[in-house]
Amino acid sequence: MRRAEFIALCAAIMSLNALAIDIMLPGLQQIGSSLGVASENHRQFVITAYLLGMGFAQLLFGPLSDRFGRRIPLLIGVTTYVLAAVGAAFAPNFETLLLLRAVQGVGAASTRVIAVSVVRDVFGGRAMAEVLSLIFMIFMVIPVVAPSIGQAIMLFAEWHLIFGFMAALGFVFLVWIFFRLPETLHPEDTRQLRLSVLAQGFRMVVTNRTALWYMLASTFVFGALFGFINSAQQIYVGIYDLGAWFPILFAAVAAMMSVASFTNSRLVGRFGMRRLSHTALCGFLSVAVVWFAVSLLGPMPLWLFVLFFAACMFQFGLLGSNFGALAMEPLGHVAGMASSIQGFVTTLGGALIGAFIGQSFNGTVQPLIAGFMILAFISLILVLIAEKGKLFQASSTPIDPAAGGH
């Protein structure tokens, strides 16, 4: 497989997650009305249930992919994703829908864990960060277009067809994986599926200083993103009355993350993961502090809200892939286990933090902005712990000699 197709396929695999989240946003109001959900905040559980299922299942797919290779668990996971989407289209009540969304998240966990593991199997160091940035850039096309796809479906059909679209696209990617993705796990890195082996791998992940603290920092950063996703429809439609224009503005801000990811892919080889991500985190915190101070002055006009939010999302685009690469870099010989544990913590923790922010929605933008500011500050503290108080260092964590990489 050529490098371009490899990057495109990994991005497609990961994009199933973003699709399953963002395409739902325009349909939350109709889903709530159709299935008798009284509270507007409770409609957010369609997002949270999916994230919780994905978070827990990542602990399963990591060890499976380290034992049986990357292909078979990935094919099983994407098949589960497709079947759950088909079932959700026919859900008779809200409780059944939430259950099927959790199952869909379980299937999607394979894409999150194995896509990162496949990249780590093939690349290391700054090359891995560059490839992850390119994957993240392509992957970010989905958050840009997914709400518009959902809105287009809602104009001509009901919310059930949104799940049909997810199932169809998932099936296309399943065929692509089956015929084109090679096995990337090195035979010497195969690990037995025994409790003692799993415990050993878990210890190796959580006792590595860089991996642990960057994983936790990523968790709080992603919590801010999930908090916005939970609140997006209520903010853009409820507060700013955008109606059908909501996906357009959502796409414009999401595009900033894609631009930032491309910028990161061009700069990371020159400046390194630490310098770029530390600068972005400080910028994220600075913007959030000013944003919160402005929000205390009174109702914020839409243009100003979007300006601050876009500035934060640009910084986020420089954080995600670099923090992920820094957390994975020293753990190449247990890439599947490392990816699953890190995915479990960042997804589950981020989902719970995001749900708390979403459930705090009170008809204003202040809970969201306060969440951004507080979470950015916590992330900065965690990065300082990881780096022993020194930011912007040029050196990177030594590559695990057992990891290989090209």
Secondary structure as a PSIPRED ss2 file (coil, helix, strand):
# PSIPRED VFORMAT (PSIPRED V4.0)

   1 M C   1.000  0.000  0.000
   2 R C   1.000  0.000  0.000
   3 R H   0.000  1.000  0.000
   4 A H   0.000  1.000  0.000
   5 E H   0.000  1.000  0.000
   6 F H   0.000  1.000  0.000
   7 I H   0.000  1.000  0.000
   8 A H   0.000  1.000  0.000
   9 L H   0.000  1.000  0.000
  10 C H   0.000  1.000  0.000
  11 A H   0.000  1.000  0.000
  12 A H   0.000  1.000  0.000
  13 I H   0.000  1.000  0.000
  14 M H   0.000  1.000  0.000
  15 S H   0.000  1.000  0.000
  16 L H   0.000  1.000  0.000
  17 N H   0.000  1.000  0.000
  18 A H   0.000  1.000  0.000
  19 L H   0.000  1.000  0.000
  20 A H   0.000  1.000  0.000
  21 I H   0.000  1.000  0.000
  22 D H   0.000  1.000  0.000
  23 I C   1.000  0.000  0.000
  24 M C   1.000  0.000  0.000
  25 L H   0.000  1.000  0.000
  26 P H   0.000  1.000  0.000
  27 G H   0.000  1.000  0.000
  28 L H   0.000  1.000  0.000
  29 Q H   0.000  1.000  0.000
  30 Q H   0.000  1.000  0.000
  31 I H   0.000  1.000  0.000
  32 G H   0.000  1.000  0.000
  33 S H   0.000  1.000  0.000
  34 S H   0.000  1.000  0.000
  35 L C   1.000  0.000  0.000
  36 G C   1.000  0.000  0.000
  37 V C   1.000  0.000  0.000
  38 A C   1.000  0.000  0.000
  39 S C   1.000  0.000  0.000
  40 E C   1.000  0.000  0.000
  41 N H   0.000  1.000  0.000
  42 H H   0.000  1.000  0.000
  43 R H   0.000  1.000  0.000
  44 Q H   0.000  1.000  0.000
  45 F H   0.000  1.000  0.000
  46 V H   0.000  1.000  0.000
  47 I H   0.000  1.000  0.000
  48 T H   0.000  1.000  0.000
  49 A H   0.000  1.000  0.000
  50 Y H   0.000  1.000  0.000
  51 L H   0.000  1.000  0.000
  52 L H   0.000  1.000  0.000
  53 G H   0.000  1.000  0.000
  54 M H   0.000  1.000  0.000
  55 G H   0.000  1.000  0.000
  56 F H   0.000  1.000  0.000
  57 A H   0.000  1.000  0.000
  58 Q H   0.000  1.000  0.000
  59 L H   0.000  1.000  0.000
  60 L H   0.000  1.000  0.000
  61 F H   0.000  1.000  0.000
  62 G H   0.000  1.000  0.000
  63 P H   0.000  1.000  0.000
  64 L H   0.000  1.000  0.000
  65 S H   0.000  1.000  0.000
  66 D H   0.000  1.000  0.000
  67 R H   0.000  1.000  0.000
  68 F H   0.000  1.000  0.000
  69 G C   1.000  0.000  0.000
  70 R C   1.000  0.000  0.000
  71 R H   0.000  1.000  0.000
  72 I H   0.000  1.000  0.000
  73 P H   0.000  1.000  0.000
  74 L H   0.000  1.000  0.000
  75 L H   0.000  1.000  0.000
  76 I H   0.000  1.000  0.000
  77 G H   0.000  1.000  0.000
  78 V H   0.000  1.000  0.000
  79 T H   0.000  1.000  0.000
  80 T H   0.000  1.000  0.000
  81 Y H   0.000  1.000  0.000
  82 V H   0.000  1.000  0.000
  83 L H   0.000  1.000  0.000
  84 A H   0.000  1.000  0.000
  85 A H   0.000  1.000  0.000
  86 V H   0.000  1.000  0.000
  87 G H   0.000  1.000  0.000
  88 A H   0.000  1.000  0.000
  89 A C   1.000  0.000  0.000
  90 F C   1.000  0.000  0.000
  91 A C   1.000  0.000  0.000
  92 P C   1.000  0.000  0.000
  93 N C   1.000  0.000  0.000
  94 F H   0.000  1.000  0.000
  95 E H   0.000  1.000  0.000
  96 T H   0.000  1.000  0.000
  97 L H   0.000  1.000  0.000
  98 L H   0.000  1.000  0.000
  99 L H   0.000  1.000  0.000
 100 L H   0.000  1.000  0.000
 101 R H   0.000  1.000  0.000
 102 A H   0.000  1.000  0.000
 103 V H   0.000  1.000  0.000
 104 Q H   0.000  1.000  0.000
 105 G H   0.000  1.000  0.000
 106 V H   0.000  1.000  0.000
 107 G H   0.000  1.000  0.000
 108 A H   0.000  1.000  0.000
 109 A H   0.000  1.000  0.000
 110 S H   0.000  1.000  0.000
 111 T H   0.000  1.000  0.000
 112 R H   0.000  1.000  0.000
 113 V H   0.000  1.000  0.000
 114 I H   0.000  1.000  0.000
 115 A H   0.000  1.000  0.000
 116 V H   0.000  1.000  0.000
 117 S H   0.000  1.000  0.000
 118 V H   0.000  1.000  0.000
 119 V H   0.000  1.000  0.000
 120 R H   0.000  1.000  0.000
 121 D H   0.000  1.000  0.000
 122 V H   0.000  1.000  0.000
 123 F C   1.000  0.000  0.000
 124 G C   1.000  0.000  0.000
 125 G H   0.000  1.000  0.000
 126 R H   0.000  1.000  0.000
 127 A H   0.000  1.000  0.000
 128 M H   0.000  1.000  0.000
 129 A H   0.000  1.000  0.000
 130 E H   0.000  1.000  0.000
 131 V H   0.000  1.000  0.000
 132 L H   0.000  1.000  0.000
 133 S H   0.000  1.000  0.000
 134 L H   0.000  1.000  0.000
 135 I H   0.000  1.000  0.000
 136 F H   0.000  1.000  0.000
 137 M H   0.000  1.000  0.000
 138 I H   0.000  1.000  0.000
 139 F H   0.000  1.000  0.000
 140 M C   1.000  0.000  0.000
 141 V H   0.000  1.000  0.000
 142 I H   0.000  1.000  0.000
 143 P H   0.000  1.000  0.000
 144 V H   0.000  1.000  0.000
 145 V H   0.000  1.000  0.000
 146 A H   0.000  1.000  0.000
 147 P H   0.000  1.000  0.000
 148 S H   0.000  1.000  0.000
 149 I H   0.000  1.000  0.000
 150 G H   0.000  1.000  0.000
 151 Q H   0.000  1.000  0.000
 152 A H   0.000  1.000  0.000
 153 I H   0.000  1.000  0.000
 154 M H   0.000  1.000  0.000
 155 L H   0.000  1.000  0.000
 156 F H   0.000  1.000  0.000
 157 A C   1.000  0.000  0.000
 158 E C   1.000  0.000  0.000
 159 W C   1.000  0.000  0.000
 160 H H   0.000  1.000  0.000
 161 L H   0.000  1.000  0.000
 162 I H   0.000  1.000  0.000
 163 F H   0.000  1.000  0.000
 164 G H   0.000  1.000  0.000
 165 F H   0.000  1.000  0.000
 166 M H   0.000  1.000  0.000
 167 A H   0.000  1.000  0.000
 168 A H   0.000  1.000  0.000
 169 L H   0.000  1.000  0.000
 170 G H   0.000  1.000  0.000
 171 F H   0.000  1.000  0.000
 172 V H   0.000  1.000  0.000
 173 F H   0.000  1.000  0.000
 174 L H   0.000  1.000  0.000
 175 V H   0.000  1.000  0.000
 176 W H   0.000  1.000  0.000
 177 I H   0.000  1.000  0.000
 178 F H   0.000  1.000  0.000
 179 F H   0.000  1.000  0.000
 180 R H   0.000  1.000  0.000
 181 L C   1.000  0.000  0.000
 182 P C   1.000  0.000  0.000
 183 E C   1.000  0.000  0.000
 184 T C   1.000  0.000  0.000
 185 L C   1.000  0.000  0.000
 186 H C   1.000  0.000  0.000
 187 P H   0.000  1.000  0.000
 188 E H   0.000  1.000  0.000
 189 D H   0.000  1.000  0.000
 190 T C   1.000  0.000  0.000
 191 R C   1.000  0.000  0.000
 192 Q C   1.000  0.000  0.000
 193 L C   1.000  0.000  0.000
 194 R C   1.000  0.000  0.000
 195 L H   0.000  1.000  0.000
 196 S H   0.000  1.000  0.000
 197 V H   0.000  1.000  0.000
 198 L H   0.000  1.000  0.000
 199 A H   0.000  1.000  0.000
 200 Q H   0.000  1.000  0.000
 201 G H   0.000  1.000  0.000
 202 F H   0.000  1.000  0.000
 203 R H   0.000  1.000  0.000
 204 M H   0.000  1.000  0.000
 205 V H   0.000  1.000  0.000
 206 V H   0.000  1.000  0.000
 207 T C   1.000  0.000  0.000
 208 N C   1.000  0.000  0.000
 209 R H   0.000  1.000  0.000
 210 T H   0.000  1.000  0.000
 211 A H   0.000  1.000  0.000
 212 L H   0.000  1.000  0.000
 213 W H   0.000  1.000  0.000
 214 Y H   0.000  1.000  0.000
 215 M H   0.000  1.000  0.000
 216 L H   0.000  1.000  0.000
 217 A H   0.000  1.000  0.000
 218 S H   0.000  1.000  0.000
 219 T H   0.000  1.000  0.000
 220 F H   0.000  1.000  0.000
 221 V H   0.000  1.000  0.000
 222 F H   0.000  1.000  0.000
 223 G H   0.000  1.000  0.000
 224 A H   0.000  1.000  0.000
 225 L H   0.000  1.000  0.000
 226 F H   0.000  1.000  0.000
 227 G H   0.000  1.000  0.000
 228 F H   0.000  1.000  0.000
 229 I H   0.000  1.000  0.000
 230 N H   0.000  1.000  0.000
 231 S H   0.000  1.000  0.000
 232 A H   0.000  1.000  0.000
 233 Q H   0.000  1.000  0.000
 234 Q H   0.000  1.000  0.000
 235 I H   0.000  1.000  0.000
 236 Y H   0.000  1.000  0.000
 237 V H   0.000  1.000  0.000
 238 G H   0.000  1.000  0.000
 239 I H   0.000  1.000  0.000
 240 Y C   1.000  0.000  0.000
 241 D C   1.000  0.000  0.000
 242 L C   1.000  0.000  0.000
 243 G H   0.000  1.000  0.000
 244 A H   0.000  1.000  0.000
 245 W H   0.000  1.000  0.000
 246 F H   0.000  1.000  0.000
 247 P H   0.000  1.000  0.000
 248 I H   0.000  1.000  0.000
 249 L H   0.000  1.000  0.000
 250 F H   0.000  1.000  0.000
 251 A H   0.000  1.000  0.000
 252 A H   0.000  1.000  0.000
 253 V H   0.000  1.000  0.000
 254 A H   0.000  1.000  0.000
 255 A H   0.000  1.000  0.000
 256 M H   0.000  1.000  0.000
 257 M H   0.000  1.000  0.000
 258 S H   0.000  1.000  0.000
 259 V H   0.000  1.000  0.000
 260 A H   0.000  1.000  0.000
 261 S H   0.000  1.000  0.000
 262 F H   0.000  1.000  0.000
 263 T H   0.000  1.000  0.000
 264 N H   0.000  1.000  0.000
 265 S H   0.000  1.000  0.000
 266 R H   0.000  1.000  0.000
 267 L H   0.000  1.000  0.000
 268 V H   0.000  1.000  0.000
 269 G H   0.000  1.000  0.000
 270 R H   0.000  1.000  0.000
 271 F H   0.000  1.000  0.000
 272 G C   1.000  0.000  0.000
 273 M H   0.000  1.000  0.000
 274 R H   0.000  1.000  0.000
 275 R H   0.000  1.000  0.000
 276 L H   0.000  1.000  0.000
 277 S H   0.000  1.000  0.000
 278 H H   0.000  1.000  0.000
 279 T H   0.000  1.000  0.000
 280 A H   0.000  1.000  0.000
 281 L H   0.000  1.000  0.000
 282 C H   0.000  1.000  0.000
 283 G H   0.000  1.000  0.000
 284 F H   0.000  1.000  0.000
 285 L H   0.000  1.000  0.000
 286 S H   0.000  1.000  0.000
 287 V H   0.000  1.000  0.000
 288 A H   0.000  1.000  0.000
 289 V H   0.000  1.000  0.000
 290 V H   0.000  1.000  0.000
 291 W H   0.000  1.000  0.000
 292 F H   0.000  1.000  0.000
 293 A H   0.000  1.000  0.000
 294 V H   0.000  1.000  0.000
 295 S H   0.000  1.000  0.000
 296 L C   1.000  0.000  0.000
 297 L C   1.000  0.000  0.000
 298 G C   1.000  0.000  0.000
 299 P C   1.000  0.000  0.000
 300 M C   1.000  0.000  0.000
 301 P C   1.000  0.000  0.000
 302 L H   0.000  1.000  0.000
 303 W H   0.000  1.000  0.000
 304 L H   0.000  1.000  0.000
 305 F H   0.000  1.000  0.000
 306 V H   0.000  1.000  0.000
 307 L H   0.000  1.000  0.000
 308 F H   0.000  1.000  0.000
 309 F H   0.000  1.000  0.000
 310 A H   0.000  1.000  0.000
 311 A H   0.000  1.000  0.000
 312 C H   0.000  1.000  0.000
 313 M H   0.000  1.000  0.000
 314 F H   0.000  1.000  0.000
 315 Q H   0.000  1.000  0.000
 316 F H   0.000  1.000  0.000
 317 G H   0.000  1.000  0.000
 318 L H   0.000  1.000  0.000
 319 L H   0.000  1.000  0.000
 320 G H   0.000  1.000  0.000
 321 S H   0.000  1.000  0.000
 322 N H   0.000  1.000  0.000
 323 F H   0.000  1.000  0.000
 324 G H   0.000  1.000  0.000
 325 A H   0.000  1.000  0.000
 326 L H   0.000  1.000  0.000
 327 A H   0.000  1.000  0.000
 328 M H   0.000  1.000  0.000
 329 E H   0.000  1.000  0.000
 330 P H   0.000  1.000  0.000
 331 L H   0.000  1.000  0.000
 332 G H   0.000  1.000  0.000
 333 H H   0.000  1.000  0.000
 334 V H   0.000  1.000  0.000
 335 A H   0.000  1.000  0.000
 336 G H   0.000  1.000  0.000
 337 M H   0.000  1.000  0.000
 338 A H   0.000  1.000  0.000
 339 S H   0.000  1.000  0.000
 340 S H   0.000  1.000  0.000
 341 I H   0.000  1.000  0.000
 342 Q H   0.000  1.000  0.000
 343 G H   0.000  1.000  0.000
 344 F H   0.000  1.000  0.000
 345 V H   0.000  1.000  0.000
 346 T H   0.000  1.000  0.000
 347 T H   0.000  1.000  0.000
 348 L H   0.000  1.000  0.000
 349 G H   0.000  1.000  0.000
 350 G H   0.000  1.000  0.000
 351 A H   0.000  1.000  0.000
 352 L H   0.000  1.000  0.000
 353 I H   0.000  1.000  0.000
 354 G H   0.000  1.000  0.000
 355 A H   0.000  1.000  0.000
 356 F H   0.000  1.000  0.000
 357 I H   0.000  1.000  0.000
 358 G H   0.000  1.000  0.000
 359 Q H   0.000  1.000  0.000
 360 S C   1.000  0.000  0.000
 361 F C   1.000  0.000  0.000
 362 N C   1.000  0.000  0.000
 363 G C   1.000  0.000  0.000
 364 T C   1.000  0.000  0.000
 365 V C   1.000  0.000  0.000
 366 Q H   0.000  1.000  0.000
 367 P H   0.000  1.000  0.000
 368 L H   0.000  1.000  0.000
 369 I H   0.000  1.000  0.000
 370 A H   0.000  1.000  0.000
 371 G H   0.000  1.000  0.000
 372 F H   0.000  1.000  0.000
 373 M H   0.000  1.000  0.000
 374 I H   0.000  1.000  0.000
 375 L H   0.000  1.000  0.000
 376 A H   0.000  1.000  0.000
 377 F H   0.000  1.000  0.000
 378 I H   0.000  1.000  0.000
 379 S H   0.000  1.000  0.000
 380 L H   0.000  1.000  0.000
 381 I H   0.000  1.000  0.000
 382 L H   0.000  1.000  0.000
 383 V H   0.000  1.000  0.000
 384 L H   0.000  1.000  0.000
 385 I H   0.000  1.000  0.000
 386 A H   0.000  1.000  0.000
 387 E C   1.000  0.000  0.000
 388 K C   1.000  0.000  0.000
 389 G C   1.000  0.000  0.000
 390 K C   1.000  0.000  0.000
 391 L C   1.000  0.000  0.000
 392 F C   1.000  0.000  0.000
 393 Q C   1.000  0.000  0.000
 394 A C   1.000  0.000  0.000
 395 S C   1.000  0.000  0.000
 396 S C   1.000  0.000  0.000
 397 T C   1.000  0.000  0.000
 398 P C   1.000  0.000  0.000
 399 I C   1.000  0.000  0.000
 400 D C   1.000  0.000  0.000
 401 P C   1.000  0.000  0.000
 402 A C   1.000  0.000  0.000
 403 A C   1.000  0.000  0.000
 404 G C   1.000  0.000  0.000
 405 G C   1.000  0.000  0.000
 406 H C   1.000  0.000  0.000
